[in-house]
Amino acid sequence: QLQIVESGGGLVQPGGSLRLSCAASGLTLDYYAIGWFRQAPGKEREGVLCISSSGSTRYADSVKGRFTISRDNAKKTVYLQMNSLKPEDTAVYYCAADYRPDDRNYAVLNANEYDYWGQGTQVTVSS
């Protein structure tokens, strides 16, 4: 059973940066696509970025040019680097894993595709 724990959230001023980490335990990450999702109060959960096990990435338009995703399979960790943060980025950020052993290029921003979820970490962008 794969377990996921997010960390790195907090309070940051507009224009600032944060790096979130998604640490997995229990199984190797080698065949999992990883997605970052977020949910703001009163809004639906939305996909932010995802990365396939081969390293292919997809970004939501709202974060292109500001957020990047990377993975270190040896450390079983995926990172979300968030720069130029805006108040509208305020949300609980979730990491999720999708087991894809037959297609290492597959990764999508559809939450329904993901099997394992972390508990989330709060990101607040405010002055």
N, C-alpha and C positions, 0 to 999 in steps of 0.2 A: 504494500500500500504506500503510495506516494503521499508525503506530507509537505505542506508549503507554509512558509512563514515570511511575511513581509516585514521590512523594517526601514527606517530612515525618514519617516514622515515627521512633520513638525510645522511650526509657524515660520513663515518667511515673508519678507517685504516684497511688494511688486518689483519686478525686474531681477529678483534674486534667483538662486539656484538651489536645487536639492537633488540628491541621488538616492533613489529607493533601491533596496535589494530584495530579491526573492530567493530565499534559500530553500532547497529541497532536501528531504531526507527519506530514507526508506528504499529508494530505488534510484538507478542512474537516470540522468536527464537526457541521455543520448538520443532517444527516440521520441522525445516530447517536443511539440511546439508549445511555446509559452506566450501568453498574452497578458497585457496589462489593461485593466478596465477601471473605470471610476464611476462613482455615483455621488452626485450632489444632492443636498436635501430637496425633496419634492420632485426630483427628476429621475428618469430611468437610467439604468446602468448603461454606459456607453464604452465601446472599445476605443482604446487610445493607441496602442501599438502592439504588434506581435512579431515573433521571430520563430522561424522554423528550426528544426534540428540541424539543418544545413547552414543556417545563418541568413536566409531570406527574410526580409522585413516588410511589414505593411504599417502605414501610419494613417491616423485620422487627419483630415485636412486641418483641423483646429490646432494641431500640435506640430505640423510639419515645419522644419527649420528651427524648432525650439527644443523638442524632445528627441532623444535617441535611446535605442535599446541595444543591449549587447549581452552576450552570454559567455560563461566560463564553465564548460561541462565538467572539467576536472574538479572544480570547486562546487559544482552543482548549484550554481548561483546565476541569476539573471539580473541585470541592472537596468534601471530606468533613470537616465540623466535628464533632468528637467531644468532648462535655462529660460531666462526671460519670462519668468512666471507672472501670471496675471491673476487678478482676483477671481476670474471665472474658472480658473484651474482648481479652485477650492473644492475638495471632494474627499471621499474615502477611496483610496486606490487599492485595487485588488489584483493579485497575481493568480493566474490559472494555468493549468497544464492540460494538453490534449495529446493523447498517445497516438502517434502516427508512424509505426515502424515500417510501413510499406511506401510512404511518400515523405521523404525527408525535406522536401521543398514546400510542404503544405503548412500554411498558417493563415488564419482568417480572423477578422475582428467580430465574429459572431459568438456571443457568450454561450449559445446552446451547444457549440462544438466541444466545449471544455468539460473535462471530467473531474478535475481536482481544483479546489479553490482554497486560498488562504483566508485569514480572518479580516484582512484589510489593515491599512495604515492611513491615518488622517493627515491630509495636507491642507494647510490653511494659508492663503496668500492675502495678507492684509497689512496695512500701514498702521 
